[in-house]
Amino acid sequence: MSIIKKIMRFKEVFFPTRKNLGGYGSNTYIEFPVYISCPKSVFMEADTRLRGGTKILCSEHSSVTIKQYTVVGMNCMIIPNKHTSTVGIPQILLGISGINDSNNDVVIGEDVWIGSNVTIMGNVNVGRGCICGACSLVTKSIPPYAIVVGSPAKIIGVKFSIDQIIEHEKVLYSEEKRLSRDYLEELFKQYYSNVRIFGVTTDFTPEHIERLKLCARKRKFTKKDYFEKLSNLNKNV
């Protein structure tokens, strides 16, 4: 590889811009330094943030999708691929050869918070609205709105009640994209019957609204009808 190609490769991997990615929406933000081994395999939807220190170790045979409103915290690790120990191949050659690799995908749903120093392994779907506590190791898919911590990560709570989720999604999503009450009732029956609800409902004051508007300007938040829907929610609180 020529010196120029090496420099271009270094820049693409250690300083990837949105245009290096496989796909991106409006207001996607990548905070340097990050490391993405194959930027074309990473897809970031609108209003998403990838904080500094994060490493995504993907290949052209795997993908990482980060959906709308989601923030990946500092120093996280996302590893879609898995090497398989193979007779006759030493570790120093195993990873780079790709022989018998398991190439999987990672999907991080909408409105998710991935805390700092979280590791997410391959073939994992982090459901909409989840919170992954700092330093967690996520090895299995997580249902929507779960709060998980630990190594391996386990459910310790749920972000909102069913009624809170319904109200929350009225603000963030169009009607066809919202989770139904029937689905949520089954979800709670399966996962959340004996866990704590962490989120709250609040009556937004004018000061709250002004603070949110300032934050939206700073983050260049793209959801145009957000404050109209938030005002409607405020009337129902």
Secondary structure by P-SEA (a helix, b strand, c coil): ccaaaaaaaaaaaccccccccccccccccccccbbbcccccbbbccbbbbbccbbbbcccccbbbbcccbbbccbbbbbccccccccccccccccccccccccbbbbbccbbbbccbbbbbcccccccbbbbccbbbbccccccbbbbbcccbbbccccccaaaaaaaaaacccccccccaaaaaaaaaccccccccccccccccaaaaaaaaaaaaaacccccaaaaaaaaaaaac
